[in-house]
């Protein structure tokens, strides 16, 4: 595993920062403080001992340790002493902060031509000037706009992040203008979409209203159909051989007292004919008697007007009270009538 250690030194204070593989930074505790005051070789040795304790090692080559020493203040013999103490680490670099600060400035400031930038870092002051070509250079003069840089900012010496590199004010204004134009176009597109959505909502409301109207019409029509069907069904009449309608003094009247006499059928009308009230639809004859009764005595007549649907055919044998036909509304269909009669009998 590789370990990265950033050390920043100034005239008065030193700081050590661990950078883990995820790029997270942690300041090493130096007797409970973030910074250590270093004025002598003994202070340097104690500073290094704190680093060894942090990584739980005895020597700096016990682990794969990469060290970057950023000198915020001017070089001093103590920096060399620190370098010598760390020389056995996997990698050690001694870096002047002024070579790194311009990179930080370009990443974090909107740079204007011919502008001075004042920087404060670990209580040390710096001044940079940006010329007409946007070249950043160091000046000794401590003036210009102030920018504070924390020691953690120097972590860019380990891994440089290319984000936020548009620091040229002129390029920025071009991008800002283009961005504004893009935003305006997006607003227009959003307005168009909003208008489309409103239109779709209105169409949807209209369609819902139409659907509700159609549903009402359907329900109304369905109700009328059901009422019509019920009305038609109510007009269906089963016609039977009812011998009790004949006078008791007549032969048929006397025969009505005998329920098991066979009668043969003769159809007088065609299936589906529209029959007026009082029309004879069937004549019947006692089977084997050889005697054919008169119109008034040997026929079955309708008691109302309607369409005839026969349940018997010529030559069929029937008995008293047998169903022989169904009289229905003229608009009734034979198939519906026979289905109704089948369910009726069950």
DRENDO-1510 file (C-alpha; in Angstrom, 1 decimal, always signed):
<recs>
REC; n; res; u; v; w
REC; 1; UNK; +0.0; +0.0; +0.0 .
REC; 2; UNK; +1.2; +3.5; -0.8 .
REC; 3; UNK; +1.1; +6.4; +1.7 .
REC; 4; UNK; +1.2; +10.1; +0.8 .
REC; 5; UNK; +2.4; +12.7; +3.3 .
REC; 6; UNK; +2.3; +16.4; +2.7 .
REC; 7; UNK; +4.5; +18.6; +4.9 .
REC; 8; UNK; +4.3; +22.4; +4.8 .
REC; 9; UNK; +6.9; +24.5; +6.5 .
REC; 10; UNK; +7.1; +28.2; +7.3 .
REC; 11; UNK; +9.4; +30.3; +9.5 .
REC; 12; UNK; +7.2; +29.7; +12.6 .
REC; 13; UNK; +5.0; +26.7; +12.0 .
REC; 14; UNK; +5.1; +23.3; +10.4 .
REC; 15; UNK; +2.2; +21.0; +9.5 .
REC; 16; UNK; +1.9; +17.4; +8.4 .
REC; 17; UNK; -1.1; +16.1; +6.4 .
REC; 18; UNK; -1.9; +12.5; +5.4 .
REC; 19; UNK; -3.6; +12.0; +2.0 .
REC; 20; UNK; -5.3; +8.6; +1.8 .
REC; 21; UNK; -6.0; +6.8; -1.5 .
REC; 22; UNK; -9.5; +8.3; -1.7 .
REC; 23; UNK; -8.0; +11.8; -1.7 .
REC; 24; UNK; -9.2; +12.5; +1.9 .
REC; 25; UNK; -6.9; +14.7; +4.0 .
REC; 26; UNK; -6.1; +14.4; +7.7 .
REC; 27; UNK; -3.9; +16.7; +9.7 .
REC; 28; UNK; -1.5; +14.7; +12.0 .
REC; 29; UNK; -1.9; +15.6; +15.6 .
REC; 30; UNK; +1.2; +17.2; +17.0 .
REC; 31; UNK; +0.8; +17.1; +20.7 .
REC; 32; UNK; -2.9; +17.8; +20.2 .
REC; 33; UNK; -2.2; +20.7; +17.8 .
REC; 34; UNK; -2.4; +21.0; +14.0 .
REC; 35; UNK; +0.8; +23.0; +13.8 .
REC; 36; UNK; +4.2; +22.5; +15.5 .
REC; 37; UNK; +6.6; +25.3; +16.2 .
REC; 38; UNK; +10.0; +24.3; +14.8 .
REC; 39; UNK; +13.1; +26.4; +15.7 .
REC; 40; UNK; +15.9; +23.9; +16.1 .
REC; 41; UNK; +17.2; +20.5; +15.0 .
REC; 42; UNK; +15.7; +19.0; +18.1 .
REC; 43; UNK; +12.3; +20.3; +17.1 .
REC; 44; UNK; +12.8; +18.7; +13.6 .
REC; 45; UNK; +13.6; +15.3; +15.2 .
REC; 46; UNK; +10.5; +15.6; +17.5 .
REC; 47; UNK; +8.4; +16.5; +14.5 .
REC; 48; UNK; +9.6; +13.4; +12.6 .
REC; 49; UNK; +9.0; +11.2; +15.6 .
REC; 50; UNK; +5.3; +12.3; +15.6 .
REC; 51; UNK; +5.1; +11.2; +12.0 .
REC; 52; UNK; +6.6; +7.8; +12.8 .
REC; 53; UNK; +4.1; +7.4; +15.6 .
REC; 54; UNK; +1.2; +8.3; +13.4 .
REC; 55; UNK; +2.1; +5.6; +10.9 .
REC; 56; UNK; +3.1; +3.2; +13.7 .
REC; 57; UNK; +6.6; +2.6; +12.2 .
REC; 58; UNK; +10.2; +2.8; +13.4 .
REC; 59; UNK; +11.9; +4.0; +10.2 .
REC; 60; UNK; +10.6; +5.9; +7.2 .
REC; 61; UNK; +11.4; +3.0; +4.9 .
REC; 62; UNK; +9.2; +0.6; +6.8 .
REC; 63; UNK; +6.3; +1.5; +4.5 .
REC; 64; UNK; +5.9; +2.8; +1.0 .
REC; 65; UNK; +5.8; +6.5; +1.9 .
REC; 66; UNK; +5.8; +9.4; -0.6 .
REC; 67; UNK; +6.7; +12.7; +1.0 .
REC; 68; UNK; +6.3; +16.2; -0.5 .
REC; 69; UNK; +7.8; +19.1; +1.5 .
REC; 70; UNK; +6.4; +22.4; +0.5 .
REC; 71; UNK; +8.5; +25.4; +1.8 .
REC; 72; UNK; +6.0; +28.2; +2.3 .
REC; 73; UNK; +8.8; +30.4; +3.8 .
REC; 74; UNK; +12.3; +30.8; +2.3 .
REC; 75; UNK; +14.7; +27.9; +2.5 .
REC; 76; UNK; +16.4; +27.3; +5.9 .
REC; 77; UNK; +18.9; +24.7; +7.2 .
REC; 78; UNK; +16.0; +23.2; +9.1 .
REC; 79; UNK; +14.4; +22.2; +5.8 .
REC; 80; UNK; +17.5; +20.4; +4.8 .
REC; 81; UNK; +17.5; +18.6; +8.2 .
REC; 82; UNK; +13.9; +17.5; +7.6 .
REC; 83; UNK; +14.9; +16.3; +4.2 .
REC; 84; UNK; +17.8; +14.3; +5.6 .
REC; 85; UNK; +15.6; +12.7; +8.2 .
REC; 86; UNK; +13.1; +11.6; +5.5 .
REC; 87; UNK; +15.6; +10.6; +2.8 .
REC; 88; UNK; +15.1; +6.9; +3.3 .
REC; 89; UNK; +11.3; +7.2; +2.5 .
REC; 90; UNK; +10.2; +5.8; -0.9 .
REC; 91; UNK; +10.1; +9.3; -2.4 .
REC; 92; UNK; +11.0; +12.8; -1.0 .
REC; 93; UNK; +10.6; +16.1; -2.8 .
REC; 94; UNK; +11.5; +19.6; -1.6 .
REC; 95; UNK; +9.2; +22.1; -3.3 .
REC; 96; UNK; +9.1; +26.0; -3.2 .
REC; 97; UNK; +5.5; +27.1; -2.5 .
REC; 98; UNK; +5.9; +29.9; -5.1 .
REC; 99; UNK; +6.1; +27.2; -7.9 .
REC; 100; UNK; +2.7; +25.7; -6.9 .
REC; 101; UNK; +0.7; +28.8; -5.9 .
REC; 102; UNK; +0.2; +30.1; -9.5 .
REC; 103; UNK; -1.5; +26.7; -10.3 .
REC; 104; UNK; -3.8; +27.2; -7.3 .
REC; 105; UNK; -4.5; +30.8; -8.4 .
REC; 106; UNK; -5.5; +29.7; -11.9 .
REC; 107; UNK; -7.8; +27.0; -10.5 .
REC; 108; UNK; -9.5; +29.2; -8.0 .
REC; 109; UNK; -9.6; +32.7; -9.3 .
REC; 110; UNK; -11.1; +34.5; -12.3 .
REC; 111; UNK; -8.0; +36.0; -13.7 .
REC; 112; UNK; -8.0; +39.5; -15.1 .
REC; 113; UNK; -5.1; +40.8; -17.2 .
REC; 114; UNK; -2.7; +43.2; -15.4 .
REC; 115; UNK; -4.0; +42.3; -12.0 .
REC; 116; UNK; -2.1; +41.8; -8.7 .
REC; 117; UNK; -3.1; +39.0; -6.4 .
REC; 118; UNK; -2.2; +39.0; -2.7 .
REC; 119; UNK; -1.9; +35.7; -1.0 .
REC; 120; UNK; -1.8; +34.7; +2.7 .
REC; 121; UNK; -0.6; +31.2; +3.6 .
REC; 122; UNK; +0.5; +30.1; +7.1 .
REC; 123; UNK; +0.8; +33.7; +8.1 .
REC; 124; UNK; +3.2; +34.3; +5.2 .
REC; 125; UNK; +2.3; +36.9; +2.5 .
REC; 126; UNK; +2.9; +36.6; -1.2 .
REC; 127; UNK; +2.1; +38.8; -4.2 .
REC; 128; UNK; +1.6; +37.6; -7.8 .
REC; 129; UNK; +1.0; +39.7; -10.9 .
REC; 130; UNK; -1.0; +38.6; -14.0 .
REC; 131; UNK; +0.3; +40.3; -17.2 .
REC; 132; UNK; -1.6; +41.0; -20.4 .
REC; 133; UNK; -0.9; +37.5; -21.6 .
REC; 134; UNK; -2.4; +36.1; -18.4 .
REC; 135; UNK; +1.0; +34.9; -17.3 .
REC; 136; UNK; +1.3; +34.6; -13.5 .
REC; 137; UNK; +4.6; +35.6; -11.9 .
REC; 138; UNK; +5.9; +36.2; -8.4 .
REC; 139; UNK; +6.6; +39.7; -6.9 .
REC; 140; UNK; +8.1; +40.6; -3.6 .
REC; 141; UNK; +5.7; +43.5; -3.1 .
REC; 142; UNK; +3.0; +42.5; -0.7 .
REC; 143; UNK; +0.0; +44.1; -2.3 .
REC; 144; UNK; -3.0; +43.3; -4.4 .
REC; 145; UNK; -6.3; +41.5; -3.6 .
REC; 146; UNK; -5.9; +39.0; -0.8 .
REC; 147; UNK; -6.4; +35.2; -1.3 .
REC; 148; UNK; -6.1; +32.8; +1.6 .
REC; 149; UNK; -4.5; +29.4; +0.9 .
REC; 150; UNK; -4.7; +26.6; +3.4 .
REC; 151; UNK; -1.9; +24.0; +3.6 .
REC; 152; UNK; -4.3; +21.3; +2.2 .
REC; 153; UNK; -4.4; +23.2; -1.1 .
REC; 154; UNK; -0.9; +22.0; -1.8 .
REC; 155; UNK; -2.2; +18.5; -2.1 .
REC; 156; UNK; -2.2; +19.3; -5.9 .
REC; 157; UNK; +1.5; +18.3; -5.9 .
REC; 158; UNK; +0.2; +14.7; -5.5 .
REC; 159; UNK; -2.7; +14.7; -7.8 .
REC; 160; UNK; -3.7; +17.6; -10.1 .
REC; 161; UNK; -7.4; +18.0; -10.7 .
REC; 162; UNK; -8.3; +19.5; -14.0 .
REC; 163; UNK; -11.7; +20.8; -12.8 .
REC; 164; UNK; -12.3; +24.6; -12.8 .
REC; 165; UNK; -9.5; +25.5; -15.2 .
REC; 166; UNK; -11.4; +28.3; -17.0 .
REC; 167; UNK; -9.9; +31.2; -15.2 .
REC; 168; UNK; -9.4; +33.6; -18.1 .
REC; 169; UNK; -11.9; +36.4; -17.6 .
REC; 170; UNK; -12.2; +37.0; -21.3 .
REC; 171; UNK; -12.9; +33.3; -22.0 .
REC; 172; UNK; -15.2; +33.2; -19.0 .
REC; 173; UNK; -17.3; +36.1; -20.4 .
REC; 174; UNK; -17.6; +34.3; -23.7 .
REC; 175; UNK; -18.7; +31.2; -22.0 .
REC; 176; UNK; -21.0; +33.2; -19.7 .
REC; 177; UNK; -22.6; +34.8; -22.8 .
REC; 178; UNK; -23.0; +31.4; -24.5 .
REC; 179; UNK; -24.3; +30.0; -21.3 .
REC; 180; UNK; -26.9; +32.8; -21.1 .
REC; 181; UNK; -27.9; +32.1; -24.7 .
REC; 182; UNK; -28.2; +28.4; -23.9 .
REC; 183; UNK; -30.3; +29.2; -20.8 .
REC; 184; UNK; -32.5; +31.5; -22.9 .
REC; 185; UNK; -33.0; +28.8; -25.5 .
REC; 186; UNK; -33.7; +26.3; -22.8 .
REC; 187; UNK; -36.3; +28.6; -21.3 .
REC; 188; UNK; -38.0; +29.0; -24.7 .
REC; 189; UNK; -38.0; +25.2; -25.0 .
REC; 190; UNK; -39.4; +24.9; -21.5 .
REC; 191; UNK; -42.1; +27.4; -22.4 .
REC; 192; UNK; -42.9; +25.4; -25.6 .
REC; 193; UNK; -43.1; +22.2; -23.5 .
REC; 194; UNK; -45.3; +24.0; -20.9 .
REC; 195; UNK; -47.6; +25.2; -23.7 .
REC; 196; UNK; -47.8; +21.6; -25.2 .
REC; 197; UNK; -48.5; +20.2; -21.7 .
REC; 198; UNK; -51.3; +22.8; -21.2 .
REC; 199; UNK; -52.8; +21.9; -24.6 .
REC; 200; UNK; -52.5; +18.2; -23.8 .
REC; 201; UNK; -54.2; +18.7; -20.5 .
REC; 202; UNK; -57.0; +20.6; -22.2 .
REC; 203; UNK; -57.3; +17.8; -24.7 .
REC; 204; UNK; -57.3; +15.3; -21.9 .
REC; 205; UNK; -60.0; +17.2; -20.1 .
REC; 206; UNK; -62.0; +17.4; -23.3 .
REC; 207; UNK; -61.5; +13.6; -23.9 .
REC; 208; UNK; -62.5; +12.9; -20.4 .
REC; 209; UNK; -65.7; +15.0; -20.9 .
REC; 210; UNK; -66.3; +13.2; -24.1 .
REC; 211; UNK; -65.7; +9.8; -22.4 .
REC; 212; UNK; -68.1; +10.7; -19.6 .
REC; 213; UNK; -70.7; +11.8; -22.2 .
REC; 214; UNK; -70.2; +8.5; -24.1 .
REC; 215; UNK; -70.4; +6.5; -20.9 .
REC; 216; UNK; -73.7; +8.3; -20.0 .
REC; 217; UNK; -75.0; +7.7; -23.5 .
REC; 218; UNK; -73.9; +4.1; -23.3 .
REC; 219; UNK; -75.5; +3.6; -19.9 .
REC; 220; UNK; -78.6; +5.3; -21.1 .
REC; 221; UNK; -78.7; +3.2; -24.3 .
REC; 222; UNK; -77.9; +0.1; -22.3 .
REC; 223; UNK; -80.8; +0.9; -20.0 .
REC; 224; UNK; -83.1; +1.4; -22.9 .
REC; 225; UNK; -82.0; -1.9; -24.4 .
REC; 226; UNK; -82.5; -3.7; -21.1 .
REC; 227; UNK; -85.9; -2.1; -20.8 .
REC; 228; UNK; -86.7; -3.0; -24.4 .
REC; 229; UNK; -85.6; -6.6; -23.8 .
REC; 230; UNK; -87.6; -6.7; -20.6 .
REC; 231; UNK; -90.6; -5.3; -22.4 .
REC; 232; UNK; -90.3; -7.9; -25.2 .
REC; 233; UNK; -89.8; -10.7; -22.8 .
REC; 234; UNK; -92.9; -9.6; -20.8 .
REC; 235; UNK; -94.9; -10.0; -24.0 .
REC; 236; UNK; -93.9; -13.6; -24.5 .
REC; 237; UNK; -96.9; -15.9; -24.0 .
REC; 238; UNK; -96.8; -19.7; -23.8 .
REC; 239; UNK; -99.9; -21.2; -25.6 .
REC; 240; UNK; -101.0; -24.6; -24.2 .
REC; 241; UNK; -103.7; -27.2; -25.0 .
REC; 242; UNK; -106.3; -26.1; -22.4 .
REC; 243; UNK; -109.3; -28.4; -22.7 .
REC; 244; UNK; -111.0; -26.7; -19.8 .
REC; 245; UNK; -111.9; -23.8; -22.1 .
REC; 246; UNK; -114.4; -26.1; -23.8 .
REC; 247; UNK; -117.9; -26.6; -22.4 .
REC; 248; UNK; -118.2; -29.5; -20.0 .
REC; 249; UNK; -121.2; -30.8; -21.9 .
REC; 250; UNK; -119.2; -31.1; -25.1 .
REC; 251; UNK; -117.2; -34.2; -25.9 .
REC; 252; UNK; -113.9; -32.2; -25.4 .
REC; 253; UNK; -115.2; -30.8; -22.1 .
REC; 254; UNK; -115.8; -34.4; -20.9 .
REC; 255; UNK; -112.5; -35.5; -22.3 .
REC; 256; UNK; -110.7; -32.7; -20.4 .
REC; 257; UNK; -111.4; -34.8; -17.3 .
REC; 258; UNK; -109.1; -37.4; -18.7 .
REC; 259; UNK; -105.5; -36.2; -18.8 .
REC; 260; UNK; -103.8; -39.1; -20.6 .
REC; 261; UNK; -105.7; -38.9; -24.0 .
REC; 262; UNK; -103.4; -38.5; -27.0 .
REC; 263; UNK; -104.1; -35.8; -29.5 .
REC; 264; UNK; -102.4; -35.3; -32.9 .
REC; 265; UNK; -101.3; -31.9; -34.0 .
REC; 266; UNK; -101.9; -30.1; -37.3 .
REC; 267; UNK; -100.1; -26.7; -37.8 .
REC; 268; UNK; -102.4; -24.1; -39.3 .
REC; 269; UNK; -99.9; -21.2; -39.7 .
REC; 270; UNK; -96.2; -20.8; -40.7 .
REC; 271; UNK; -93.4; -20.3; -38.2 .
REC; 272; UNK; -92.8; -16.6; -37.6 .
REC; 273; UNK; -96.1; -15.4; -38.9 .
REC; 274; UNK; -97.6; -12.3; -37.4 .
REC; 275; UNK; -101.0; -13.5; -36.0 .
REC; 276; UNK; -103.9; -11.4; -35.1 .
REC; 277; UNK; -106.0; -12.0; -32.0 .
REC; 278; UNK; -108.4; -14.9; -32.3 .
REC; 279; UNK; -106.5; -16.6; -35.1 .
REC; 280; UNK; -106.5; -20.5; -35.1 .
REC; 281; UNK; -102.9; -21.7; -35.1 .
REC; 282; UNK; -103.3; -25.4; -34.4 .
REC; 283; UNK; -106.1; -28.0; -34.8 .
REC; 284; UNK; -105.9; -31.3; -32.8 .
REC; 285; UNK; -107.6; -34.7; -33.2 .
REC; 286; UNK; -107.9; -37.5; -30.7 .
REC; 287; UNK; -105.3; -40.0; -31.8 .
REC; 288; UNK; -107.0; -43.1; -33.4 .
REC; 289; UNK; -110.6; -41.8; -33.2 .
REC; 290; UNK; -110.9; -41.0; -36.8 .
REC; 291; UNK; -113.0; -38.0; -35.8 .
REC; 292; UNK; -112.0; -34.4; -36.7 .
REC; 293; UNK; -113.5; -31.7; -34.6 .
REC; 294; UNK; -115.1; -28.5; -35.9 .
REC; 295; UNK; -113.2; -25.1; -35.9 .
REC; 296; UNK; -114.8; -24.0; -32.6 .
REC; 297; UNK; -114.2; -27.3; -30.9 .
REC; 298; UNK; -110.9; -28.7; -32.2 .
REC; 299; UNK; -108.6; -25.8; -32.6 .
REC; 300; UNK; -106.3; -23.6; -30.5 .
REC; 301; UNK; -106.7; -19.8; -31.1 .
REC; 302; UNK; -104.5; -16.9; -30.0 .
REC; 303; UNK; -105.8; -14.4; -27.4 .
REC; 304; UNK; -103.6; -11.5; -28.5 .
REC; 305; UNK; -101.6; -10.3; -31.5 .
REC; 306; UNK; -98.0; -11.4; -32.1 .
REC; 307; UNK; -95.4; -13.5; -33.8 .
REC; 308; UNK; -95.9; -17.3; -33.6 .
REC; 309; UNK; -93.1; -19.7; -32.6 .
REC; 310; UNK; -94.2; -23.3; -32.7 .
REC; 311; UNK; -93.0; -25.8; -30.1 .
REC; 312; UNK; -94.6; -28.8; -32.0 .
REC; 313; UNK; -94.9; -29.9; -35.6 .
REC; 314; UNK; -97.5; -31.7; -37.8 .
REC; 315; UNK; -98.3; -35.2; -36.5 .
REC; 316; UNK; -96.8; -34.6; -33.0 .
REC; 317; UNK; -98.8; -36.1; -30.1 .
REC; 318; UNK; -99.8; -33.8; -27.3 .
REC; 319; UNK; -101.8; -34.0; -24.1 .
REC; 320; UNK; -103.9; -31.7; -22.1 .
REC; 321; UNK; -101.9; -28.6; -20.8 .
REC; 322; UNK; -98.9; -29.3; -23.1 .
REC; 323; UNK; -97.2; -26.2; -24.5 .
REC; 324; UNK; -97.6; -26.0; -28.3 .
REC; 325; UNK; -96.4; -22.5; -29.2 .
REC; 326; UNK; -95.1; -19.2; -28.0 .
REC; 327; UNK; -96.6; -15.8; -29.0 .
REC; 328; UNK; -94.2; -12.9; -28.8 .
REC; 329; UNK; -93.6; -9.4; -29.9 .
REC; 330; UNK; -93.2; -9.1; -33.7 .
REC; 331; UNK; -89.6; -7.9; -33.2 .
REC; 332; UNK; -88.6; -10.9; -31.1 .
REC; 333; UNK; -86.2; -13.4; -32.6 .
REC; 334; UNK; -87.0; -17.2; -32.6 .
REC; 335; UNK; -83.6; -18.1; -31.2 .
REC; 336; UNK; -84.1; -15.7; -28.3 .
REC; 337; UNK; -87.6; -17.0; -27.7 .
REC; 338; UNK; -86.6; -20.7; -27.7 .
REC; 339; UNK; -83.6; -19.9; -25.4 .
REC; 340; UNK; -85.9; -18.1; -23.0 .
REC; 341; UNK; -88.4; -21.0; -23.0 .
REC; 342; UNK; -85.6; -23.5; -22.3 .
REC; 343; UNK; -84.5; -21.5; -19.3 .
REC; 344; UNK; -88.2; -21.0; -18.3 .
REC; 345; UNK; -88.8; -24.7; -18.1 .
REC; 346; UNK; -85.7; -25.1; -15.9 .
</recs>
